[in-house]
Each structure stands twice: as C-alpha cells, then as structure tokens.
Amino acid sequence: MKTIGKRLYLGLCFLFLYAPIAILIIFSFIESKNRATFTGFTFKWYQALFHNDLIMRSLWNTLLVAVTASILATLFGTIAAVGISGMRKRMRSAMMNVTYLPVINPEIITGISTMLLFVYLKEVLHLELGFFTVLIAHITFCLPYVILNVLPKLRQMDPSLYEAALDLGCGPFKAFIKVVVPEILPGIASGFLMSFTFSLDDFIITYFTSGSSFSTLPVTIYSMTRMKINPQINALSTLMFLFVLVLLLLMNIRKKGHQSTARRRA
C-alpha cells in the first residue's frame, strides 16, 4: 500500500507539472482559435509563426542578449571568483554576502533600481533604453550565478598545481590558462548555462530596462497575451519545449556514454 501511495503521489506531481504543457502542445495543432470547439489538426500556426516578423525579431533579440550576456558574465564572473578566492577570510565573507544579495533580492526591486539608474544616465550621458541597457542589466544579474558556480571548483583545486606551473617556467597568465581553467571548467560551464537560461527566461528586469525600441521574446509574448492569446504563442512555446527536451536527452546520452567509457577503462 505504501508503494502504491508513493507512486500515486509521484504521478499526481508529474501530472500537475506537465498537464499544462501537454494542453499547450495540443492547442498548438488545433485549427480553430476558439479552444472550446475542435475543428481538426493543422500546422498553419507554425507556418504563421515563422512569417511573424515581430516574434522572429524578438526571438533574435532574445538570443543575442542571452548569448552575449552569458559570455561576458562568465568571463567577468570567473575573474571575480578568482579574485574572491584569493582574499582574506573576513574580506571574502563580506564579498560573498554582497554576491548573494542579487540572488535573494526580488527581481522587481532589481528591475526598478536598474531602470532608475538608466534614467539618470539618460539625462547625464544621453543613454537611451534599448539593447545596451538590457545587456548591462542581464550581465549584472547573471554575474552572481557564475561566481557561485566557479568558487566551489576553485576551493576543490589543489593550489600547489598553479605554483608548480610557475616553478616550471610558466608565466602567471599561461599557468592560469593551462592549469587553473581546466580544473574549474565544469564550474565555468555550469555558470554559463545558468546565465544563458536566466537571461533567456527573464521578463521583469527586461521589461523595466528595454524601453520602446527594443523587445525580447518574453516581453513580446506578454504584450500579445494582454489582449488575446494568439495560437502562434502555443506553437512557439511547443518548439522551445521540444528544443530543451532534445538538448536534455542529448546531454544525458553523452553523460551515460562518458560513464560507460570510464567503466571500461577502469
């Protein structure tokens, strides 16, 4: 009975999580805009999606911001993590508290405060709200996630490896690239993926810092759903879900392949 109860509870949890996604996928193939009546399956919403200039432009803006912000946040965050790891204990604790603040801070506060900063800069430096303001905002809230992913790998690394590379004739930069970076690469990759995911998904901060001349996909979808839900949004959401699902399956297959190879060598 306990096993049946656990399985039933687990099944209800998965049903609660994935039933809305299943309904969304089904609606993306329904021909009628009225979801109360079923008139047959169609692919016309997918065809209309790729001919929608507004959605395609917003998708390109979203990918451009996410990729650029993730790369820059990973670069700056890795350098910051290395600097924090070399500090004294009290200073390192203070810097970690500062790093945690953007993570636990509500996004609405971050969005409003960032917007106020850019409004001030607009009057001083004539900086208009648009791509660069969104990019700066995304780099800002992605930085802590990179730092928090890289720091544990720096703590796990043996510091004598870097010192040995210096003793063997490497310069500080070459020793860092050849020795430190390979050791902390899993943390760097995790920080990059988290930054890319949060930047791709962000709505609140982007909404306050984008202005009227620049729009990402979450902001565009929000603007479209304020009046009436467009079936093209269902098609777009289905494609994004399938993309993430395929990527996750490929990562799991690759991980299993590496594990089987390691067992064979052992």
C-alpha positions in Angstrom: 0.0 0.0 0.0 2.8 2.4 0.8 4.4 1.7 -2.6 1.1 2.3 -4.4 0.6 5.5 -2.4 4.1 6.8 -3.2 3.6 6.1 -6.9 0.2 7.7 -6.9 1.6 10.8 -5.3 4.5 11.0 -7.7 2.1 10.5 -10.6 -0.1 13.4 -9.4 3.0 15.6 -9.0 4.1 14.9 -12.6 0.5 15.4 -13.8 0.4 18.8 -12.2 3.7 19.8 -13.7 3.3 18.5 -17.2 -0.5 18.6 -17.9 -0.4 22.4 -18.8 2.5 21.8 -21.2 0.6 18.9 -22.8 -2.5 21.1 -23.2 -0.4 23.8 -24.7 1.1 21.4 -27.3 -2.4 20.1 -28.2 -3.7 23.6 -28.7 -0.8 24.5 -31.0 -2.2 22.0 -33.5 -5.9 22.9 -33.2 -7.2 24.7 -36.3 -9.8 26.9 -34.6 -8.8 29.9 -32.4 -11.7 29.0 -30.1 -10.4 26.4 -27.7 -13.9 25.3 -26.8 -14.5 23.9 -30.3 -12.4 21.3 -32.1 -12.3 21.6 -35.9 -9.3 19.4 -36.7 -5.5 19.4 -36.6 -3.3 21.8 -38.6 0.2 23.2 -38.9 -0.9 26.6 -40.0 0.1 28.2 -36.7 3.6 27.0 -37.1 3.7 28.4 -40.6 2.3 31.7 -39.4 4.8 31.8 -36.6 7.8 31.8 -39.0 6.2 34.5 -41.0 5.5 36.7 -38.0 8.2 39.4 -38.2 7.5 40.7 -34.6 8.1 37.3 -33.0 11.1 36.4 -35.2 12.7 39.8 -34.4 12.0 39.4 -30.7 13.4 35.8 -30.8 16.6 37.1 -32.4 16.9 39.9 -29.8 16.4 37.4 -27.0 19.1 35.0 -28.3 21.5 37.9 -29.0 21.1 39.3 -25.5 21.3 35.8 -23.8 24.4 34.7 -25.7 26.3 38.0 -25.3 25.3 38.5 -21.6 26.2 34.8 -20.8 29.7 35.1 -22.4 30.5 38.4 -20.7 29.0 37.4 -17.4 31.0 34.1 -17.5 34.2 36.0 -18.3 33.8 38.7 -15.6 32.4 36.2 -13.1 35.3 33.8 -13.4 37.8 36.6 -12.9 35.8 37.9 -9.9 35.7 34.3 -8.4 39.4 34.0 -8.7 39.9 37.4 -7.0 37.5 36.5 -4.2 39.1 33.1 -3.6 42.5 34.9 -3.1 41.1 37.3 -0.4 41.5 37.0 3.3 38.7 35.3 5.2 36.9 38.4 6.5 37.1 40.2 3.2 36.0 37.0 1.4 33.0 36.7 3.7 32.0 40.3 3.1 32.3 39.8 -0.7 30.2 36.6 -0.6 27.4 38.5 1.2 27.5 41.1 -1.5 27.4 38.4 -4.1 24.4 36.7 -2.6 22.3 40.0 -2.5 21.3 40.0 -6.2 20.3 36.3 -5.9 18.0 36.7 -2.9 16.8 40.1 -3.9 13.3 40.2 -5.6 13.6 40.8 -9.4 11.1 43.6 -9.2 13.4 45.6 -7.0 16.4 44.9 -9.3 14.4 45.9 -12.3 13.1 49.2 -10.8 16.5 50.2 -9.4 18.3 49.4 -12.7 15.7 51.4 -14.6 16.2 54.4 -12.3 19.9 54.1 -12.9 19.5 54.1 -16.6 17.0 57.0 -16.5 19.7 59.0 -14.6 22.3 58.0 -17.1 20.0 59.0 -19.9 20.0 62.6 -18.6 23.7 62.6 -18.0 25.2 60.5 -20.8 22.1 60.5 -23.1 22.0 56.7 -22.9 18.7 55.5 -24.4 16.9 52.5 -23.1 17.4 49.6 -25.6 19.8 46.8 -26.4 22.8 48.0 -24.3 20.7 48.8 -21.2 19.1 45.3 -21.4 22.6 43.7 -21.9 24.1 45.6 -18.9 21.1 44.6 -16.7 21.4 40.9 -17.8 25.2 40.8 -17.2 24.6 42.3 -13.7 22.1 39.7 -12.5 23.9 36.8 -14.2 27.3 37.6 -12.5 26.5 36.1 -9.1 25.5 32.8 -10.5 28.8 32.4 -12.3 30.7 33.4 -9.2 28.8 30.9 -7.1 29.4 28.1 -9.6 33.1 28.8 -10.1 34.1 29.4 -6.4 33.5 25.8 -5.2 35.7 24.4 -8.0 38.5 26.8 -7.0 38.2 25.6 -3.4 38.4 21.9 -4.6 41.5 22.6 -6.7 45.0 21.9 -5.3 46.8 25.3 -5.1 50.1 23.6 -5.5 49.3 22.8 -9.1 49.4 26.5 -10.0 52.6 27.0 -8.0 54.2 24.1 -9.7 53.4 25.5 -13.1 55.1 28.8 -12.1 58.1 26.9 -10.9 58.4 25.0 -14.2 58.6 28.3 -16.2 55.0 29.3 -17.0 54.0 32.9 -16.6 51.0 33.7 -14.4 48.6 34.1 -17.3 49.8 30.9 -19.1 49.7 29.0 -15.8 46.1 30.2 -15.2 45.0 29.1 -18.7 46.9 25.8 -18.7 46.3 24.7 -15.1 43.5 26.6 -13.4 41.0 26.9 -16.2 40.8 23.1 -16.9 40.3 22.4 -13.2 37.4 24.9 -12.9 35.9 24.3 -16.3 32.9 22.4 -15.0 32.0 25.4 -12.8 32.5 27.8 -15.7 30.2 25.7 -17.9 27.6 25.5 -15.2 27.7 29.2 -14.7 27.4 29.9 -18.4 24.4 27.6 -18.8 22.7 29.1 -15.8 23.4 32.6 -17.1 22.0 31.7 -20.5 18.9 30.1 -19.0 18.1 33.0 -16.7 18.8 35.6 -19.4 16.6 33.7 -21.9 13.8 33.5 -19.4 13.9 36.9 -17.8 10.9 39.1 -18.1 10.7 41.6 -15.2 14.2 43.2 -15.4 14.0 43.3 -19.2 10.5 44.9 -19.1 11.9 47.8 -17.0 15.1 48.3 -18.9 14.2 47.6 -22.6 12.3 50.8 -23.5 10.0 51.0 -26.5 12.6 50.5 -29.2 13.8 47.0 -28.1 11.8 44.0 -27.1 12.7 40.4 -26.2 10.5 37.4 -26.6 9.1 37.3 -23.0 8.1 41.0 -23.3 6.6 40.4 -26.7 4.6 37.4 -25.6 3.3 39.4 -22.6 2.2 42.2 -24.8 0.4 39.8 -27.2 -1.4 37.9 -24.4 -2.7 41.1 -22.7 -5.4 41.4 -25.5 -6.0 37.8 -26.7 -4.0 34.6 -26.7 -2.6 34.0 -30.2 -2.2 30.3 -31.2 1.2 31.2 -32.6 2.4 31.6 -29.0 1.4 28.0 -28.4 3.4 26.9 -31.4 6.4 28.9 -30.3 6.2 27.5 -26.7 6.0 24.0 -28.1 9.1 24.4 -30.2 11.0 25.8 -27.3 9.9 23.0 -25.0 10.9 20.4 -27.6 14.3 22.1 -28.1 15.0 21.9 -24.4 13.8 18.3 -24.2 16.1 17.2 -27.1 19.0 19.1 -25.5 18.4 17.4 -22.2 18.2 13.9 -23.8 21.4 14.5 -25.7 23.2 15.6 -22.5 22.0 12.5 -20.7 23.1 10.2 -23.5 26.5 11.9 -23.6 26.8 11.6 -19.8 26.0 7.9 -20.0 28.5 7.4 -22.8 31.2 9.0 -20.7 30.3 6.9 -17.7 30.4 3.6 -19.7 33.8 4.6 -21.2 35.2 5.3 -17.8 34.0 1.9 -16.5 35.6 0.1 -19.5 38.9 1.9 -18.8 38.7 1.0 -15.1 
